[in-house]
Amino acid sequence: LFVTLYAAGKTTVSIDGTNFKINGEITYQKSQYDYVKGLLLNSRMIQGIFDDANKSTVDYWDYPDTKKWDPTRNTDEFVSNMSVWNSYGLLSFTVGLQGGGPG
């Protein structure tokens, strides 16, 4: 099986046999742990980007400094931290866009 996906025209993610590759390179190729080579370690951050349109629960998510929920700030802070998580070896994230019913 060989599948290639493109994101923003810059990054290629592919599966070659049992190995994930990013831009043609096997993931975690330089790791001292052979068992992680070719894996695509992922963090499931379902609420990493979301908005709460429910007036009875939106106050649950107020920021301590502004006392107000801000979905744009939530997304901006999530995206701005991706490079930090990547510096620790995290290569992918799962977010939820299907909606839900908090509270």
Phi and psi in radians as a Rosetta constraint file:
Dihedral C 1 N 2 CA 2 C 2 CIRCULARHARMONIC -2.395 0.35
Dihedral N 2 CA 2 C 2 N 3 CIRCULARHARMONIC 1.996 0.35
Dihedral C 2 N 3 CA 3 C 3 CIRCULARHARMONIC -2.174 0.35
Dihedral N 3 CA 3 C 3 N 4 CIRCULARHARMONIC 2.403 0.35
Dihedral C 3 N 4 CA 4 C 4 CIRCULARHARMONIC -2.185 0.35
Dihedral N 4 CA 4 C 4 N 5 CIRCULARHARMONIC 2.309 0.35
Dihedral C 4 N 5 CA 5 C 5 CIRCULARHARMONIC -2.095 0.35
Dihedral N 5 CA 5 C 5 N 6 CIRCULARHARMONIC 2.602 0.35
Dihedral C 5 N 6 CA 6 C 6 CIRCULARHARMONIC -2.105 0.35
Dihedral N 6 CA 6 C 6 N 7 CIRCULARHARMONIC 2.372 0.35
Dihedral C 6 N 7 CA 7 C 7 CIRCULARHARMONIC -2.176 0.35
Dihedral N 7 CA 7 C 7 N 8 CIRCULARHARMONIC 2.124 0.35
Dihedral C 7 N 8 CA 8 C 8 CIRCULARHARMONIC 0.979 0.35
Dihedral N 8 CA 8 C 8 N 9 CIRCULARHARMONIC 0.379 0.35
Dihedral C 8 N 9 CA 9 C 9 CIRCULARHARMONIC 1.152 0.35
Dihedral N 9 CA 9 C 9 N 10 CIRCULARHARMONIC 0.185 0.35
Dihedral C 9 N 10 CA 10 C 10 CIRCULARHARMONIC -2.084 0.35
Dihedral N 10 CA 10 C 10 N 11 CIRCULARHARMONIC -0.625 0.35
Dihedral C 10 N 11 CA 11 C 11 CIRCULARHARMONIC -1.930 0.35
Dihedral N 11 CA 11 C 11 N 12 CIRCULARHARMONIC 2.340 0.35
Dihedral C 11 N 12 CA 12 C 12 CIRCULARHARMONIC -1.965 0.35
Dihedral N 12 CA 12 C 12 N 13 CIRCULARHARMONIC 2.174 0.35
Dihedral C 12 N 13 CA 13 C 13 CIRCULARHARMONIC -1.985 0.35
Dihedral N 13 CA 13 C 13 N 14 CIRCULARHARMONIC 2.225 0.35
Dihedral C 13 N 14 CA 14 C 14 CIRCULARHARMONIC -2.424 0.35
Dihedral N 14 CA 14 C 14 N 15 CIRCULARHARMONIC 2.818 0.35
Dihedral C 14 N 15 CA 15 C 15 CIRCULARHARMONIC -2.076 0.35
Dihedral N 15 CA 15 C 15 N 16 CIRCULARHARMONIC 2.149 0.35
Dihedral C 15 N 16 CA 16 C 16 CIRCULARHARMONIC -2.157 0.35
Dihedral N 16 CA 16 C 16 N 17 CIRCULARHARMONIC 1.814 0.35
Dihedral C 16 N 17 CA 17 C 17 CIRCULARHARMONIC 1.168 0.35
Dihedral N 17 CA 17 C 17 N 18 CIRCULARHARMONIC -2.012 0.35
Dihedral C 17 N 18 CA 18 C 18 CIRCULARHARMONIC -1.871 0.35
Dihedral N 18 CA 18 C 18 N 19 CIRCULARHARMONIC 0.164 0.35
Dihedral C 18 N 19 CA 19 C 19 CIRCULARHARMONIC -1.914 0.35
Dihedral N 19 CA 19 C 19 N 20 CIRCULARHARMONIC 2.364 0.35
Dihedral C 19 N 20 CA 20 C 20 CIRCULARHARMONIC -1.458 0.35
Dihedral N 20 CA 20 C 20 N 21 CIRCULARHARMONIC 2.517 0.35
Dihedral C 20 N 21 CA 21 C 21 CIRCULARHARMONIC -2.264 0.35
Dihedral N 21 CA 21 C 21 N 22 CIRCULARHARMONIC 2.493 0.35
Dihedral C 21 N 22 CA 22 C 22 CIRCULARHARMONIC -2.092 0.35
Dihedral N 22 CA 22 C 22 N 23 CIRCULARHARMONIC 2.141 0.35
Dihedral C 22 N 23 CA 23 C 23 CIRCULARHARMONIC 0.913 0.35
Dihedral N 23 CA 23 C 23 N 24 CIRCULARHARMONIC 0.704 0.35
Dihedral C 23 N 24 CA 24 C 24 CIRCULARHARMONIC 1.425 0.35
Dihedral N 24 CA 24 C 24 N 25 CIRCULARHARMONIC -0.058 0.35
Dihedral C 24 N 25 CA 25 C 25 CIRCULARHARMONIC -1.845 0.35
Dihedral N 25 CA 25 C 25 N 26 CIRCULARHARMONIC 2.337 0.35
Dihedral C 25 N 26 CA 26 C 26 CIRCULARHARMONIC -1.056 0.35
Dihedral N 26 CA 26 C 26 N 27 CIRCULARHARMONIC 2.319 0.35
Dihedral C 26 N 27 CA 27 C 27 CIRCULARHARMONIC -1.109 0.35
Dihedral N 27 CA 27 C 27 N 28 CIRCULARHARMONIC 2.535 0.35
Dihedral C 27 N 28 CA 28 C 28 CIRCULARHARMONIC 0.961 0.35
Dihedral N 28 CA 28 C 28 N 29 CIRCULARHARMONIC 0.540 0.35
Dihedral C 28 N 29 CA 29 C 29 CIRCULARHARMONIC -1.027 0.35
Dihedral N 29 CA 29 C 29 N 30 CIRCULARHARMONIC -0.529 0.35
Dihedral C 29 N 30 CA 30 C 30 CIRCULARHARMONIC -1.606 0.35
Dihedral N 30 CA 30 C 30 N 31 CIRCULARHARMONIC 0.067 0.35
Dihedral C 30 N 31 CA 31 C 31 CIRCULARHARMONIC -1.165 0.35
Dihedral N 31 CA 31 C 31 N 32 CIRCULARHARMONIC 2.531 0.35
Dihedral C 31 N 32 CA 32 C 32 CIRCULARHARMONIC -1.296 0.35
Dihedral N 32 CA 32 C 32 N 33 CIRCULARHARMONIC -0.214 0.35
Dihedral C 32 N 33 CA 33 C 33 CIRCULARHARMONIC -1.786 0.35
Dihedral N 33 CA 33 C 33 N 34 CIRCULARHARMONIC 1.898 0.35
Dihedral C 33 N 34 CA 34 C 34 CIRCULARHARMONIC -1.051 0.35
Dihedral N 34 CA 34 C 34 N 35 CIRCULARHARMONIC -0.558 0.35
Dihedral C 34 N 35 CA 35 C 35 CIRCULARHARMONIC -1.208 0.35
Dihedral N 35 CA 35 C 35 N 36 CIRCULARHARMONIC -0.233 0.35
Dihedral C 35 N 36 CA 36 C 36 CIRCULARHARMONIC -1.677 0.35
Dihedral N 36 CA 36 C 36 N 37 CIRCULARHARMONIC -0.203 0.35
Dihedral C 36 N 37 CA 37 C 37 CIRCULARHARMONIC -1.113 0.35
Dihedral N 37 CA 37 C 37 N 38 CIRCULARHARMONIC 2.223 0.35
Dihedral C 37 N 38 CA 38 C 38 CIRCULARHARMONIC 1.541 0.35
Dihedral N 38 CA 38 C 38 N 39 CIRCULARHARMONIC -0.078 0.35
Dihedral C 38 N 39 CA 39 C 39 CIRCULARHARMONIC -1.480 0.35
Dihedral N 39 CA 39 C 39 N 40 CIRCULARHARMONIC 2.851 0.35
Dihedral C 39 N 40 CA 40 C 40 CIRCULARHARMONIC -2.125 0.35
Dihedral N 40 CA 40 C 40 N 41 CIRCULARHARMONIC 1.534 0.35
Dihedral C 40 N 41 CA 41 C 41 CIRCULARHARMONIC -1.146 0.35
Dihedral N 41 CA 41 C 41 N 42 CIRCULARHARMONIC 2.425 0.35
Dihedral C 41 N 42 CA 42 C 42 CIRCULARHARMONIC -2.423 0.35
Dihedral N 42 CA 42 C 42 N 43 CIRCULARHARMONIC 2.543 0.35
Dihedral C 42 N 43 CA 43 C 43 CIRCULARHARMONIC -2.030 0.35
Dihedral N 43 CA 43 C 43 N 44 CIRCULARHARMONIC 2.218 0.35
Dihedral C 43 N 44 CA 44 C 44 CIRCULARHARMONIC -1.529 0.35
Dihedral N 44 CA 44 C 44 N 45 CIRCULARHARMONIC 1.780 0.35
Dihedral C 44 N 45 CA 45 C 45 CIRCULARHARMONIC -2.041 0.35
Dihedral N 45 CA 45 C 45 N 46 CIRCULARHARMONIC 1.160 0.35
Dihedral C 45 N 46 CA 46 C 46 CIRCULARHARMONIC -0.972 0.35
Dihedral N 46 CA 46 C 46 N 47 CIRCULARHARMONIC -0.670 0.35
Dihedral C 46 N 47 CA 47 C 47 CIRCULARHARMONIC -1.637 0.35
Dihedral N 47 CA 47 C 47 N 48 CIRCULARHARMONIC 0.283 0.35
Dihedral C 47 N 48 CA 48 C 48 CIRCULARHARMONIC -1.033 0.35
Dihedral N 48 CA 48 C 48 N 49 CIRCULARHARMONIC -0.628 0.35
Dihedral C 48 N 49 CA 49 C 49 CIRCULARHARMONIC -2.297 0.35
Dihedral N 49 CA 49 C 49 N 50 CIRCULARHARMONIC 2.022 0.35
Dihedral C 49 N 50 CA 50 C 50 CIRCULARHARMONIC -2.824 0.35
Dihedral N 50 CA 50 C 50 N 51 CIRCULARHARMONIC 2.876 0.35
Dihedral C 50 N 51 CA 51 C 51 CIRCULARHARMONIC -2.359 0.35
Dihedral N 51 CA 51 C 51 N 52 CIRCULARHARMONIC 2.573 0.35
Dihedral C 51 N 52 CA 52 C 52 CIRCULARHARMONIC -1.937 0.35
Dihedral N 52 CA 52 C 52 N 53 CIRCULARHARMONIC 1.862 0.35
Dihedral C 52 N 53 CA 53 C 53 CIRCULARHARMONIC -1.523 0.35
Dihedral N 53 CA 53 C 53 N 54 CIRCULARHARMONIC 0.006 0.35
Dihedral C 53 N 54 CA 54 C 54 CIRCULARHARMONIC -1.473 0.35
Dihedral N 54 CA 54 C 54 N 55 CIRCULARHARMONIC 1.948 0.35
Dihedral C 54 N 55 CA 55 C 55 CIRCULARHARMONIC -1.063 0.35
Dihedral N 55 CA 55 C 55 N 56 CIRCULARHARMONIC -0.422 0.35
Dihedral C 55 N 56 CA 56 C 56 CIRCULARHARMONIC -1.482 0.35
Dihedral N 56 CA 56 C 56 N 57 CIRCULARHARMONIC -0.190 0.35
Dihedral C 56 N 57 CA 57 C 57 CIRCULARHARMONIC -2.152 0.35
Dihedral N 57 CA 57 C 57 N 58 CIRCULARHARMONIC -0.210 0.35
Dihedral C 57 N 58 CA 58 C 58 CIRCULARHARMONIC -1.031 0.35
Dihedral N 58 CA 58 C 58 N 59 CIRCULARHARMONIC -0.513 0.35
Dihedral C 58 N 59 CA 59 C 59 CIRCULARHARMONIC -1.214 0.35
Dihedral N 59 CA 59 C 59 N 60 CIRCULARHARMONIC -0.279 0.35
Dihedral C 59 N 60 CA 60 C 60 CIRCULARHARMONIC -1.075 0.35
Dihedral N 60 CA 60 C 60 N 61 CIRCULARHARMONIC -0.451 0.35
Dihedral C 60 N 61 CA 61 C 61 CIRCULARHARMONIC -1.803 0.35
Dihedral N 61 CA 61 C 61 N 62 CIRCULARHARMONIC 0.204 0.35
Dihedral C 61 N 62 CA 62 C 62 CIRCULARHARMONIC -0.964 0.35
Dihedral N 62 CA 62 C 62 N 63 CIRCULARHARMONIC 2.416 0.35
Dihedral C 62 N 63 CA 63 C 63 CIRCULARHARMONIC -1.322 0.35
Dihedral N 63 CA 63 C 63 N 64 CIRCULARHARMONIC 2.430 0.35
Dihedral C 63 N 64 CA 64 C 64 CIRCULARHARMONIC -1.059 0.35
Dihedral N 64 CA 64 C 64 N 65 CIRCULARHARMONIC -0.592 0.35
Dihedral C 64 N 65 CA 65 C 65 CIRCULARHARMONIC -1.400 0.35
Dihedral N 65 CA 65 C 65 N 66 CIRCULARHARMONIC -0.486 0.35
Dihedral C 65 N 66 CA 66 C 66 CIRCULARHARMONIC -1.936 0.35
Dihedral N 66 CA 66 C 66 N 67 CIRCULARHARMONIC -0.226 0.35
Dihedral C 66 N 67 CA 67 C 67 CIRCULARHARMONIC 1.028 0.35
Dihedral N 67 CA 67 C 67 N 68 CIRCULARHARMONIC 0.499 0.35
Dihedral C 67 N 68 CA 68 C 68 CIRCULARHARMONIC -2.544 0.35
Dihedral N 68 CA 68 C 68 N 69 CIRCULARHARMONIC 2.518 0.35
Dihedral C 68 N 69 CA 69 C 69 CIRCULARHARMONIC -1.412 0.35
Dihedral N 69 CA 69 C 69 N 70 CIRCULARHARMONIC 2.405 0.35
Dihedral C 69 N 70 CA 70 C 70 CIRCULARHARMONIC -2.413 0.35
Dihedral N 70 CA 70 C 70 N 71 CIRCULARHARMONIC 1.743 0.35
Dihedral C 70 N 71 CA 71 C 71 CIRCULARHARMONIC -1.116 0.35
Dihedral N 71 CA 71 C 71 N 72 CIRCULARHARMONIC -0.548 0.35
Dihedral C 71 N 72 CA 72 C 72 CIRCULARHARMONIC -1.165 0.35
Dihedral N 72 CA 72 C 72 N 73 CIRCULARHARMONIC -0.752 0.35
Dihedral C 72 N 73 CA 73 C 73 CIRCULARHARMONIC -1.080 0.35
Dihedral N 73 CA 73 C 73 N 74 CIRCULARHARMONIC -0.739 0.35
Dihedral C 73 N 74 CA 74 C 74 CIRCULARHARMONIC -0.988 0.35
Dihedral N 74 CA 74 C 74 N 75 CIRCULARHARMONIC -0.840 0.35
Dihedral C 74 N 75 CA 75 C 75 CIRCULARHARMONIC -1.173 0.35
Dihedral N 75 CA 75 C 75 N 76 CIRCULARHARMONIC -0.768 0.35
Dihedral C 75 N 76 CA 76 C 76 CIRCULARHARMONIC -1.043 0.35
Dihedral N 76 CA 76 C 76 N 77 CIRCULARHARMONIC -0.739 0.35
Dihedral C 76 N 77 CA 77 C 77 CIRCULARHARMONIC -1.199 0.35
Dihedral N 77 CA 77 C 77 N 78 CIRCULARHARMONIC -0.636 0.35
Dihedral C 77 N 78 CA 78 C 78 CIRCULARHARMONIC -1.071 0.35
Dihedral N 78 CA 78 C 78 N 79 CIRCULARHARMONIC -0.904 0.35
Dihedral C 78 N 79 CA 79 C 79 CIRCULARHARMONIC -1.113 0.35
Dihedral N 79 CA 79 C 79 N 80 CIRCULARHARMONIC -0.716 0.35
Dihedral C 79 N 80 CA 80 C 80 CIRCULARHARMONIC -1.159 0.35
Dihedral N 80 CA 80 C 80 N 81 CIRCULARHARMONIC -0.384 0.35
Dihedral C 80 N 81 CA 81 C 81 CIRCULARHARMONIC -1.567 0.35
Dihedral N 81 CA 81 C 81 N 82 CIRCULARHARMONIC -0.121 0.35
Dihedral C 81 N 82 CA 82 C 82 CIRCULARHARMONIC -1.007 0.35
Dihedral N 82 CA 82 C 82 N 83 CIRCULARHARMONIC -0.696 0.35
Dihedral C 82 N 83 CA 83 C 83 CIRCULARHARMONIC -1.182 0.35
Dihedral N 83 CA 83 C 83 N 84 CIRCULARHARMONIC -0.541 0.35
Dihedral C 83 N 84 CA 84 C 84 CIRCULARHARMONIC -1.165 0.35
Dihedral N 84 CA 84 C 84 N 85 CIRCULARHARMONIC -0.856 0.35
Dihedral C 84 N 85 CA 85 C 85 CIRCULARHARMONIC -1.096 0.35
Dihedral N 85 CA 85 C 85 N 86 CIRCULARHARMONIC -0.671 0.35
Dihedral C 85 N 86 CA 86 C 86 CIRCULARHARMONIC -1.095 0.35
Dihedral N 86 CA 86 C 86 N 87 CIRCULARHARMONIC -0.605 0.35
Dihedral C 86 N 87 CA 87 C 87 CIRCULARHARMONIC -1.123 0.35
Dihedral N 87 CA 87 C 87 N 88 CIRCULARHARMONIC -0.327 0.35
Dihedral C 87 N 88 CA 88 C 88 CIRCULARHARMONIC -1.695 0.35
Dihedral N 88 CA 88 C 88 N 89 CIRCULARHARMONIC 0.073 0.35
Dihedral C 88 N 89 CA 89 C 89 CIRCULARHARMONIC 1.850 0.35
Dihedral N 89 CA 89 C 89 N 90 CIRCULARHARMONIC -0.025 0.35
Dihedral C 89 N 90 CA 90 C 90 CIRCULARHARMONIC -1.353 0.35
Dihedral N 90 CA 90 C 90 N 91 CIRCULARHARMONIC 2.201 0.35
Dihedral C 90 N 91 CA 91 C 91 CIRCULARHARMONIC -1.863 0.35
Dihedral N 91 CA 91 C 91 N 92 CIRCULARHARMONIC -0.275 0.35
Dihedral C 91 N 92 CA 92 C 92 CIRCULARHARMONIC -2.608 0.35
Dihedral N 92 CA 92 C 92 N 93 CIRCULARHARMONIC 2.776 0.35
Dihedral C 92 N 93 CA 93 C 93 CIRCULARHARMONIC -2.370 0.35
Dihedral N 93 CA 93 C 93 N 94 CIRCULARHARMONIC 2.544 0.35
Dihedral C 93 N 94 CA 94 C 94 CIRCULARHARMONIC -1.976 0.35
Dihedral N 94 CA 94 C 94 N 95 CIRCULARHARMONIC 2.213 0.35
Dihedral C 94 N 95 CA 95 C 95 CIRCULARHARMONIC -2.133 0.35
Dihedral N 95 CA 95 C 95 N 96 CIRCULARHARMONIC 2.773 0.35
Dihedral C 95 N 96 CA 96 C 96 CIRCULARHARMONIC -1.858 0.35
Dihedral N 96 CA 96 C 96 N 97 CIRCULARHARMONIC 2.272 0.35
Dihedral C 96 N 97 CA 97 C 97 CIRCULARHARMONIC -2.069 0.35
Dihedral N 97 CA 97 C 97 N 98 CIRCULARHARMONIC 0.079 0.35
Dihedral C 97 N 98 CA 98 C 98 CIRCULARHARMONIC -1.411 0.35
Dihedral N 98 CA 98 C 98 N 99 CIRCULARHARMONIC -0.179 0.35
Dihedral C 98 N 99 CA 99 C 99 CIRCULARHARMONIC 1.536 0.35
Dihedral N 99 CA 99 C 99 N 100 CIRCULARHARMONIC -3.104 0.35
Dihedral C 99 N 100 CA 100 C 100 CIRCULARHARMONIC 3.010 0.35
Dihedral N 100 CA 100 C 100 N 101 CIRCULARHARMONIC -3.067 0.35
Dihedral C 100 N 101 CA 101 C 101 CIRCULARHARMONIC -2.231 0.35
Dihedral N 101 CA 101 C 101 N 102 CIRCULARHARMONIC 1.417 0.35
Dihedral C 101 N 102 CA 102 C 102 CIRCULARHARMONIC -1.134 0.35
Dihedral N 102 CA 102 C 102 N 103 CIRCULARHARMONIC 2.574 0.35
